[in-house]
């Protein structure tokens, strides 16, 4: 072969390799032209989304992406996601989702990308899973076909970030100890109500779902929209490692008695679905003195209060009939899914690689948690030093960074490192977490996800809708007293049975 021929062959091989590489990268995150994608965002009235947040703008700049955000109120989010996935007219990326309930059915029916088929495109997420040592937790998210359909958020060590928020000054006034049981809490609420007849001492944050997910585990149940396991009407028996029909159980009936008592005696705010941050106004003005919320919200309420000596604190989980338990948590949580329509785009690989880097790389994890070095913080060796404006904020570090910069949002922060989170709180918060840790078993694990095939998932979804609708109606009626917990209980159980709760339970347990 002549030298000229050798050069031509080598040139052809190089060109072919270059084309192959370019095809394999499919316009990777390093492309000069920004990647244009649409993205669903679940919006919370207590932390309204702002497109000009530092984190949002910086992430798009760093990872060369232009996001068309569709902001959806959290109360409507599940419905909107369901419609989008069912119709095939959804966005390219959906944040803040788990593969449970209807999503599992949709996944098995081909509406969601089985992202576990593309591990080579998610190197950053893979690295965080390995770093946290949670491969078993991740594997538990696979459906019956052996595939995983989400990039779940990842946590190294779950922490106690919310619970009973109560006025310390009221405890001092009535010479009452910090509550350790729900009976203790009842006594505090009664004492305040006696002096303030027009008050509703315990108010609700954004709806029953927050109150329920933080209090029901103390009764041995976990139900409703944010119930552990995603079934909404079933609960997990930790001693037997099996699901039971929590919505028609005696545990739930006992739970209802307690909260109906509070409602009937004017101790529980009758506005169970408050608008915006109405709960904060009630707390700040003395209309209420207690709520179930998150530690980072204390600073804002205290700053708005004009009551002399006003002082809030968060307390470790209270003990109920099943012990001192709080909202169940996992090391994996709501994360990112890709509708199957996204896989039809020519730049699908680039989308996945960009999303992986933008949310799960070490640099991105820092950004979504604490912002931008030199603007929100500086480093002194291994110590994070926050900017003076953040340190002096009456909202506190965590809440200020959420509101002003979008740092620490559950929707966009998908990597949670306990030690880093603690830097955004005060010594009191760390002390509370130490107390909770010392109590042992307060934060239970999320129940396992059933391995439904597409038929079982479809059947489970068809049962869950009517069951949850009926549960919601009866739950509100029992709490408010329009239905009697004793006289009408049999009718309620009969309706839930007729709607298939036992079939639903059998589906869950037979597919573990």
Secondary structure, DSSP 8 states (H G I E B T S, - for coil): --HHHHHHHHHHHHHHHHHHHHHHHTS-TT-SS-EEEEEEEEEBTTB---TT-HHHHHHHHHTTEEEEEEEEEHHHHHHHHHHHHHHT---SEEEEE-S-THHHHHHHTTSB--GGGGGGG-HHHHHHHHHHT-HHHHHTT--TTS----EEEEESS----EEEEEEHHHHHHTT-----BHHHHHHHHHHHHHH-TT--SEE-SSSHHHHHHHHGGGGT---STT-TTS-SS-EEETTTTEEE-GGGSHHHHHHHHHHHHHHHTT-B-S-SS--TTHHHHHHHHTS-SEEEEEGGGHHHHHHH--STT--EEEE---EETTEE-EEEE-SEEEEEE-BGGGGGSTTHHHHHHHHHHHHHSHHHHHHHHH--BTTTEEEETTEEEE-HHHHT-TT-HHHHHHHHH-TT-TTT--EE-HHHHHTTS-HHHHHHHHHHHHH-SSEEE--------HHHHHHHHHHHHHHHHHHHHHHHHHHHTSS-TTTSHHHHHHHHHHTTHHHHHHHHHHT-
